[in-house]
């Protein structure tokens, strides 16, 4: 446990040195604010710019419930540009250590591969989850003032569901970063696969059970309807298992390479 804590602290120091502790939370706060502000002021902006001619604006847009607007933040902002930003911020999570020799140096110490990978995943998840949470809170605050309030229980359940999806994003990107040596390739593969998972949500109920991205859909359902169906249990289990599998593959890959 002491080794895991030390490695996690090392990662946090790296986040500070790379100014990620500044720009990543700010980016998610911006993404969180964008959806409610644009939704509320879009008709006024179009009228002010004289660009509303020939464009039909739904009069009920500004009368939406806050839960619908916040759900749109998750689906339109966090699940699109947000995924790309998450991947780009951690595409070198293992690759950079391989490139500069830090991985080989750490493994010459009394540190197991499992502890190294766990420290990487845990610290990165905590940091990215905190950034996403800040963006989520910012979005809720603007949604509350511009639209309507949302039950606190729904807010918390939604956030927990969505952070499970974030946990898989971190685990999967770590696995890809372990396998490849080019950050461009890592980013490309991770973004394509993760966005692909998000795009196929809802196409097939059986596939949704095995798709970690379905946790985002369940999160939005909680906001919109205030309830969730029984299939969420299977999705939670599948997401946790697939996240653990990605971490295990990362562990095995580094162990095998280290023996060669």
The 8 nearest C-alpha neighbors of each residue, nearest first, counted from 0:
[[1, 3, 2, 4, 114, 5, 118, 6],
 [0, 2, 4, 3, 5, 6, 7, 114],
 [3, 1, 5, 4, 0, 6, 110, 114],
 [2, 4, 0, 6, 118, 1, 5, 114],
 [5, 3, 7, 1, 2, 6, 8, 0],
 [4, 6, 2, 8, 7, 3, 9, 1],
 [7, 5, 9, 3, 8, 118, 4, 2],
 [6, 8, 118, 4, 122, 10, 9, 5],
 [7, 9, 11, 5, 10, 6, 4, 12],
 [10, 8, 6, 12, 7, 11, 5, 13],
 [11, 9, 13, 7, 8, 12, 14, 6],
 [10, 12, 14, 8, 13, 9, 7, 15],
 [11, 13, 15, 9, 10, 14, 8, 16],
 [14, 12, 10, 16, 11, 15, 17, 9],
 [15, 13, 11, 19, 17, 12, 16, 20],
 [14, 16, 18, 12, 13, 17, 20, 19],
 [15, 17, 13, 18, 14, 12, 19, 20],
 [16, 18, 14, 19, 15, 13, 20, 12],
 [19, 17, 15, 20, 21, 16, 14, 22],
 [18, 20, 14, 21, 22, 17, 23, 15],
 [21, 19, 18, 15, 14, 22, 23, 24],
 [22, 20, 19, 18, 23, 24, 25, 15],
 [21, 23, 25, 19, 24, 26, 20, 18],
 [22, 24, 26, 25, 19, 21, 20, 27],
 [25, 23, 130, 27, 26, 22, 28, 21],
 [26, 24, 28, 22, 23, 27, 29, 21],
 [25, 27, 29, 23, 24, 28, 22, 30],
 [28, 26, 134, 30, 24, 29, 25, 31],
 [27, 29, 134, 31, 25, 30, 26, 137],
 [28, 30, 26, 32, 27, 31, 33, 25],
 [31, 29, 27, 33, 28, 32, 76, 26],
 [30, 32, 138, 134, 28, 29, 33, 135],
 [31, 33, 138, 29, 30, 34, 137, 35],
 [32, 34, 30, 36, 31, 37, 35, 29],
 [33, 35, 37, 72, 36, 32, 38, 31],
 [36, 34, 38, 142, 37, 33, 39, 32],
 [37, 35, 39, 33, 38, 34, 40, 32],
 [38, 36, 40, 41, 34, 39, 35, 33],
 [39, 37, 35, 36, 41, 40, 34, 61],
 [38, 40, 61, 36, 37, 41, 35, 145],
 [39, 41, 43, 37, 42, 38, 36, 44],
 [40, 42, 44, 37, 43, 38, 39, 45],
 [43, 41, 45, 44, 40, 46, 56, 39],
 [44, 42, 46, 40, 41, 45, 47, 39],
 [43, 45, 41, 47, 46, 42, 40, 48],
 [46, 44, 51, 50, 48, 42, 43, 47],
 [45, 47, 49, 43, 44, 48, 51, 42],
 [48, 46, 44, 45, 49, 43, 50, 51],
 [49, 47, 45, 50, 46, 44, 51, 43],
 [50, 48, 46, 47, 51, 45, 52, 44],
 [51, 49, 45, 48, 52, 46, 47, 54],
 [50, 52, 45, 54, 46, 49, 53, 55],
 [53, 51, 54, 50, 49, 55, 46, 45],
 [52, 54, 51, 55, 50, 56, 49, 45],
 [55, 53, 51, 52, 56, 50, 45, 57],
 [54, 56, 57, 53, 51, 52, 58, 42],
 [57, 55, 58, 54, 42, 60, 51, 59],
 [56, 58, 59, 60, 55, 61, 42, 54],
 [59, 57, 60, 56, 61, 62, 42, 55],
 [58, 60, 62, 57, 61, 63, 56, 64],
 [61, 59, 62, 58, 57, 63, 38, 39],
 [60, 62, 39, 63, 59, 38, 58, 146],
 [63, 61, 59, 60, 64, 146, 58, 39],
 [64, 62, 61, 60, 65, 59, 67, 146],
 [63, 65, 66, 67, 147, 146, 62, 68],
 [64, 66, 147, 68, 146, 67, 142, 148],
 [65, 67, 222, 69, 64, 68, 223, 149],
 [68, 66, 70, 65, 64, 69, 223, 71],
 [67, 69, 71, 65, 70, 66, 35, 72],
 [70, 68, 72, 66, 71, 67, 65, 139],
 [69, 71, 219, 67, 73, 72, 68, 66],
 [70, 72, 74, 68, 69, 73, 75, 67],
 [73, 71, 69, 76, 70, 75, 34, 74],
 [72, 74, 77, 70, 71, 76, 75, 78],
 [75, 73, 71, 78, 72, 76, 77, 70],
 [74, 76, 72, 71, 73, 78, 79, 77],
 [75, 77, 72, 79, 78, 73, 80, 30],
 [76, 78, 81, 73, 79, 80, 74, 82],
 [79, 77, 74, 82, 81, 76, 73, 75],
 [78, 80, 81, 82, 76, 77, 75, 83],
 [79, 81, 83, 82, 76, 77, 84, 78],
 [80, 82, 77, 84, 79, 83, 78, 76],
 [83, 81, 85, 84, 80, 79, 78, 86],
 [84, 82, 80, 86, 81, 85, 190, 87],
 [85, 83, 87, 81, 82, 86, 88, 80],
 [86, 84, 82, 88, 83, 87, 81, 89],
 [85, 87, 83, 89, 88, 84, 90, 186],
 [88, 86, 84, 90, 89, 85, 83, 186],
 [87, 89, 85, 86, 84, 90, 19, 23],
 [90, 88, 92, 91, 86, 87, 85, 172],
 [89, 91, 87, 92, 86, 186, 182, 176],
 [92, 90, 94, 95, 89, 93, 182, 176],
 [91, 93, 89, 90, 94, 95, 173, 176],
 [94, 92, 96, 91, 176, 95, 177, 97],
 [93, 95, 91, 97, 176, 96, 180, 92],
 [96, 94, 91, 98, 97, 93, 99, 92],
 [97, 95, 101, 102, 93, 94, 99, 98],
 [96, 98, 94, 100, 102, 95, 99, 101],
 [97, 99, 95, 96, 100, 94, 180, 101],
 [100, 98, 96, 101, 97, 95, 102, 94],
 [101, 99, 97, 103, 102, 98, 96, 104],
 [100, 102, 96, 104, 103, 99, 105, 97],
 [101, 103, 96, 105, 97, 104, 100, 106],
 [104, 102, 106, 100, 101, 105, 107, 97],
 [103, 105, 101, 107, 102, 106, 100, 108],
 [106, 104, 102, 107, 108, 103, 101, 110],
 [105, 107, 108, 103, 104, 110, 102, 111],
 [108, 106, 104, 105, 103, 109, 110, 102],
 [107, 109, 106, 110, 105, 104, 111, 103],
 [110, 108, 111, 107, 106, 105, 2, 112],
 [111, 109, 108, 106, 114, 112, 105, 115],
 [112, 110, 114, 113, 115, 109, 106, 108],
 [111, 113, 115, 114, 250, 116, 254, 110],
 [114, 112, 116, 111, 115, 250, 117, 247],
 [113, 115, 117, 111, 112, 116, 3, 118],
 [114, 116, 112, 118, 113, 117, 119, 111],
 [117, 115, 119, 113, 118, 114, 120, 112],
 [118, 116, 114, 120, 119, 115, 121, 113],
 [119, 117, 7, 115, 121, 3, 6, 116],
 [120, 118, 116, 117, 122, 121, 123, 115],
 [119, 121, 117, 123, 118, 122, 124, 116],
 [122, 120, 124, 118, 123, 119, 117, 125],
 [123, 121, 7, 125, 124, 119, 120, 118],
 [124, 122, 126, 120, 125, 121, 119, 127],
 [123, 125, 121, 127, 126, 122, 128, 120],
 [126, 124, 128, 122, 123, 127, 129, 121],
 [125, 127, 123, 129, 124, 128, 122, 130],
 [128, 126, 130, 124, 129, 125, 123, 131],
 [127, 129, 131, 125, 130, 126, 124, 132],
 [128, 130, 132, 126, 127, 131, 125, 133],
 [131, 129, 24, 127, 133, 132, 128, 27],
 [130, 132, 128, 134, 133, 129, 27, 135],
 [133, 131, 135, 129, 134, 130, 128, 136],
 [134, 132, 136, 130, 135, 131, 137, 28],
 [133, 135, 28, 27, 31, 137, 131, 132],
 [134, 136, 132, 138, 133, 137, 31, 131],
 [137, 135, 139, 133, 138, 134, 132, 140],
 [138, 136, 134, 140, 139, 135, 31, 28],
 [139, 137, 31, 32, 135, 141, 136, 140],
 [138, 140, 142, 136, 137, 141, 143, 135],
 [141, 139, 143, 137, 142, 138, 136, 144],
 [142, 140, 144, 138, 143, 139, 145, 35],
 [141, 143, 139, 145, 146, 140, 65, 144],
 [142, 144, 148, 147, 140, 141, 146, 145],
 [143, 145, 141, 142, 146, 140, 147, 148],
 [144, 146, 142, 143, 141, 147, 39, 35],
 [147, 145, 65, 142, 143, 144, 64, 63],
 [148, 146, 65, 143, 64, 142, 149, 145],
 [147, 149, 143, 65, 150, 146, 142, 66],
 [148, 150, 66, 151, 65, 147, 154, 153],
 [151, 149, 153, 152, 154, 148, 225, 222],
 [150, 152, 154, 153, 149, 155, 156, 148],
 [153, 151, 155, 154, 150, 156, 157, 149],
 [152, 154, 156, 150, 151, 155, 157, 222],
 [155, 153, 151, 157, 152, 156, 158, 150],
 [154, 156, 158, 152, 157, 153, 159, 151],
 [157, 155, 159, 153, 158, 154, 152, 160],
 [156, 158, 218, 160, 154, 155, 159, 153],
 [157, 159, 155, 161, 156, 160, 162, 154],
 [160, 158, 162, 156, 161, 157, 155, 163],
 [161, 159, 157, 163, 218, 158, 162, 214],
 [160, 162, 158, 164, 215, 163, 159, 218],
 [163, 161, 165, 159, 164, 160, 158, 166],
 [162, 164, 166, 165, 161, 160, 159, 167],
 [163, 165, 161, 162, 167, 166, 214, 211],
 [164, 166, 162, 168, 163, 167, 169, 161],
 [167, 165, 163, 169, 164, 168, 162, 170],
 [166, 168, 242, 170, 164, 165, 169, 171],
 [169, 167, 165, 171, 166, 170, 172, 164],
 [168, 170, 166, 172, 167, 171, 173, 124],
 [171, 169, 167, 173, 242, 168, 172, 245],
 [170, 172, 174, 168, 173, 169, 245, 167],
 [173, 171, 175, 169, 174, 170, 189, 176],
 [174, 172, 176, 170, 171, 175, 169, 177],
 [173, 175, 249, 177, 171, 172, 176, 245],
 [174, 176, 172, 178, 177, 173, 185, 179],
 [177, 175, 173, 94, 174, 93, 178, 179],
 [176, 178, 174, 175, 93, 179, 249, 94],
 [179, 177, 175, 176, 174, 180, 252, 249],
 [180, 178, 176, 181, 177, 175, 185, 94],
 [179, 181, 94, 182, 178, 176, 98, 185],
 [182, 180, 184, 183, 179, 185, 94, 176],
 [181, 183, 185, 184, 90, 186, 91, 180],
 [184, 182, 186, 181, 185, 187, 90, 188],
 [183, 185, 187, 181, 182, 186, 188, 179],
 [186, 184, 182, 183, 188, 187, 176, 175],
 [185, 187, 183, 189, 184, 188, 90, 190],
 [188, 186, 184, 190, 185, 189, 191, 183],
 [189, 187, 191, 185, 190, 186, 184, 192],
 [188, 190, 186, 192, 187, 191, 172, 193],
 [189, 191, 193, 187, 192, 188, 194, 186],
 [192, 190, 188, 194, 189, 193, 195, 187],
 [193, 191, 195, 189, 190, 194, 188, 196],
 [194, 192, 196, 190, 195, 191, 189, 197],
 [193, 195, 197, 196, 191, 192, 190, 198],
 [194, 196, 192, 198, 193, 197, 191, 199],
 [197, 195, 193, 194, 198, 199, 212, 192],
 [196, 198, 194, 212, 195, 200, 199, 193],
 [197, 199, 195, 196, 200, 194, 201, 212],
 [200, 198, 196, 197, 202, 201, 195, 203],
 [201, 199, 197, 198, 202, 213, 207, 196],
 [202, 200, 203, 199, 207, 204, 213, 206],
 [201, 203, 199, 200, 204, 206, 207, 198],
 [202, 204, 206, 205, 201, 207, 200, 199],
 [205, 203, 207, 206, 201, 208, 202, 200],
 [206, 204, 207, 208, 203, 209, 210, 202],
 [205, 207, 203, 209, 208, 204, 210, 202],
 [206, 208, 210, 204, 209, 205, 213, 200],
 [207, 209, 234, 206, 205, 210, 233, 204],
 [210, 208, 207, 206, 237, 234, 211, 205],
 [209, 211, 207, 212, 213, 208, 206, 196],
 [212, 210, 238, 213, 214, 164, 209, 234],
 [213, 211, 197, 214, 210, 215, 196, 164],
 [212, 214, 216, 215, 211, 210, 207, 200],
 [215, 213, 217, 212, 216, 160, 164, 211],
 [214, 216, 218, 213, 161, 217, 212, 219],
 [217, 215, 213, 219, 218, 214, 220, 212],
 [216, 218, 220, 214, 215, 219, 213, 221],
 [219, 217, 157, 215, 221, 216, 160, 220],
 [218, 220, 70, 222, 216, 221, 217, 223],
 [221, 219, 217, 223, 222, 218, 224, 216],
 [220, 222, 225, 226, 218, 219, 224, 223],
 [223, 221, 66, 219, 220, 225, 224, 153],
 [222, 224, 220, 66, 67, 221, 225, 219],
 [225, 223, 226, 221, 220, 222, 227, 219],
 [224, 226, 221, 222, 223, 153, 220, 227],
 [227, 225, 221, 224, 228, 220, 222, 223],
 [226, 228, 221, 220, 217, 229, 231, 225],
 [229, 227, 230, 231, 226, 217, 232, 220],
 [228, 230, 231, 232, 227, 233, 234, 226],
 [231, 229, 232, 233, 228, 234, 208, 227],
 [230, 232, 234, 229, 233, 235, 228, 217],
 [233, 231, 235, 230, 234, 229, 236, 228],
 [232, 234, 236, 231, 235, 230, 208, 237],
 [233, 235, 208, 231, 237, 232, 236, 238],
 [236, 234, 238, 232, 233, 237, 231, 239],
 [235, 237, 233, 239, 234, 238, 240, 232],
 [238, 236, 234, 240, 235, 239, 209, 241],
 [239, 237, 211, 235, 241, 240, 236, 234],
 [238, 240, 242, 236, 237, 241, 243, 235],
 [241, 239, 243, 237, 242, 238, 244, 236],
 [240, 242, 244, 238, 243, 239, 237, 245],
 [243, 241, 167, 239, 245, 244, 240, 170],
 [242, 244, 240, 246, 241, 245, 247, 239],
 [245, 243, 241, 247, 242, 246, 240, 248],
 [246, 244, 248, 242, 247, 243, 171, 174],
 [247, 245, 249, 243, 244, 248, 170, 250],
 [246, 248, 244, 250, 249, 245, 243, 251],
 [249, 247, 251, 245, 250, 246, 252, 244],
 [250, 248, 174, 246, 252, 247, 251, 177],
 [249, 251, 247, 248, 253, 252, 113, 112],
 [250, 252, 254, 248, 249, 253, 255, 247],
 [253, 251, 249, 255, 254, 250, 248, 256],
 [254, 252, 256, 255, 250, 251, 257, 249],
 [255, 253, 251, 257, 252, 256, 250, 258],
 [254, 256, 252, 258, 257, 253, 251, 259],
 [257, 255, 253, 259, 258, 254, 252, 251],
 [256, 258, 254, 255, 259, 253, 103, 106],
 [259, 257, 255, 256, 254, 253, 252, 251],
 [258, 256, 257, 255, 254, 253, 252, 103]]
